[in-house]
Amino acid sequence: MDQQIDDIGQLALVKPVIPYADDTTAPDYLLLHYWWAYAHPWAVKFFDRHWIINLILLGNYRRLRDVALTEFGKAISGNTLQLACVYGDLTCQLARRVVAGGGNLDIVDILPIQLRNLKWKLPCRSPVRLLRMDTTALELRDESYDRVLLYFLLHEQPASERKRTLREALRVVKPGGKVMVLDFASPYWWNPLRYIWRPLLALLEPFALDLWRTDIAELLPPLYTDIRRERFFGGFFQKIVITR
Ligand SMILES: C[S@@+](CC[C@H](N)C(=O)[O-])C[C@H]1O[C@@H](n2cnc3c(N)ncnc32)[C@H](O)[C@@H]1O
């Protein structure tokens, strides 16, 4: 990261200057560690293909997408919030179900390039708002959503941002509403991926192994006790549904 001398003569870390990112207000961790996946224009062109994301999820793309969709149902009413854009057709399918249920869908992302890419993918006249915001400080009202989805976002965030994102999700969901997290988890001991995948994740996704070590539920305030969990692919992936 660049360094500069600040007003009082101290060496201060400054945000990295990434000429191709169209928004340098994005968090450092995103521009430093994930520019190649989300911020670079070529990244969007390269990664947003079914076979690539399916490869990254080791052949589980459809299964995990459908796990998320099934949890919310075929016709989704009320207000739904998805924290962060995702590659693939999950959001388009979610939007179809929201249309079927007469609901509304809001998608938050900090990178304009990701929101533009999603806008291009969504069917015309979808009841979807694309909101440029940071998931760690949502400019959204308390208790205004019936459900919130966090799909493979938390493993990309450093611990403090991950905790703030989860708390924001719980703040904006209504009492009785659901926050669903789908993400990586620690594979069971007998799963060979536990040993093969660890160095790869450590290299490419510097915060992902936190989800191997820490239970997401530990990041929640103690009053949240209604937590349902499921594991997939030998424990490699997890779904957690927290009911507020
Ligand atoms: C949801 S995650 C990973 C998705 C997964 N790799 C996929 O495509 O299926 C990627 C998105 O999170 C967004 N993102 C990361 N940190 C964010 C933050 N603090 N606020 C808003 N968006 C964020 C990135 O801009 C990117 O569009």
The ligand as an SDF file (V2000), in Angstrom:
LIG
                    3D

 27 29  0  0  0  0  0  0  0  0999 V2000
  -20.7630  -11.1580   -2.8110 C   0  0  0  0  0  0  0  0  0  0  0  0
  -19.0900  -11.1100   -2.9250 S   0  0  0  0  0  0  0  0  0  0  0  0
  -18.6530  -12.6650   -3.6530 C   0  0  0  0  0  0  0  0  0  0  0  0
  -19.5910  -13.2820   -4.5950 C   0  0  0  0  0  0  0  0  0  0  0  0
  -19.1740  -14.5750   -5.1830 C   0  0  0  0  0  0  0  0  0  0  0  0
  -17.7700  -14.6690   -5.4480 N   0  0  0  0  0  0  0  0  0  0  0  0
  -19.9860  -14.7720   -6.4180 C   0  0  0  0  0  0  0  0  0  0  0  0
  -19.8550  -14.0050   -7.3550 O   0  0  0  0  0  0  0  0  0  0  0  0
  -20.8000  -15.6770   -6.4050 O   0  0  0  0  0  0  0  0  0  0  0  0
  -18.5870   -9.9970   -4.1650 C   0  0  0  0  0  0  0  0  0  0  0  0
  -19.2180   -8.6320   -4.1420 C   0  0  0  0  0  0  0  0  0  0  0  0
  -19.1620   -8.0620   -2.8600 O   0  0  0  0  0  0  0  0  0  0  0  0
  -18.9770   -6.6640   -3.0040 C   0  0  0  0  0  0  0  0  0  0  0  0
  -18.5170   -6.1470   -1.7330 N   0  0  0  0  0  0  0  0  0  0  0  0
  -17.4620   -6.5680   -0.9980 C   0  0  0  0  0  0  0  0  0  0  0  0
  -17.3460   -5.8470    0.1390 N   0  0  0  0  0  0  0  0  0  0  0  0
  -18.3840   -4.9640    0.1280 C   0  0  0  0  0  0  0  0  0  0  0  0
  -18.8100   -3.9600    1.0420 C   0  0  0  0  0  0  0  0  0  0  0  0
  -18.1720   -3.7220    2.1870 N   0  0  0  0  0  0  0  0  0  0  0  0
  -19.9110   -3.2430    0.7200 N   0  0  0  0  0  0  0  0  0  0  0  0
  -20.5870   -3.4830   -0.4370 C   0  0  0  0  0  0  0  0  0  0  0  0
  -20.2110   -4.4080   -1.3310 N   0  0  0  0  0  0  0  0  0  0  0  0
  -19.1250   -5.1410   -1.0530 C   0  0  0  0  0  0  0  0  0  0  0  0
  -18.0010   -6.5550   -4.1460 C   0  0  0  0  0  0  0  0  0  0  0  0
  -18.0200   -5.2710   -4.7430 O   0  0  0  0  0  0  0  0  0  0  0  0
  -18.4990   -7.6390   -5.0850 C   0  0  0  0  0  0  0  0  0  0  0  0
  -19.4170   -7.1730   -6.0310 O   0  0  0  0  0  0  0  0  0  0  0  0
  1  2  1  0
  2  3  1  0
  2 10  1  0
  3  4  1  0
  4  5  1  0
  5  6  1  0
  5  7  1  0
  7  8  2  0
  7  9  1  0
 10 11  1  0
 11 12  1  0
 11 26  1  0
 12 13  1  0
 13 14  1  0
 13 24  1  0
 14 15  1  0
 14 23  1  0
 15 16  2  0
 16 17  1  0
 17 18  1  0
 17 23  2  0
 18 19  1  0
 18 20  2  0
 20 21  1  0
 21 22  2  0
 22 23  1  0
 24 25  1  0
 24 26  1  0
 26 27  1  0
M  CHG  2   2   1   9  -1
M  END
$$$$
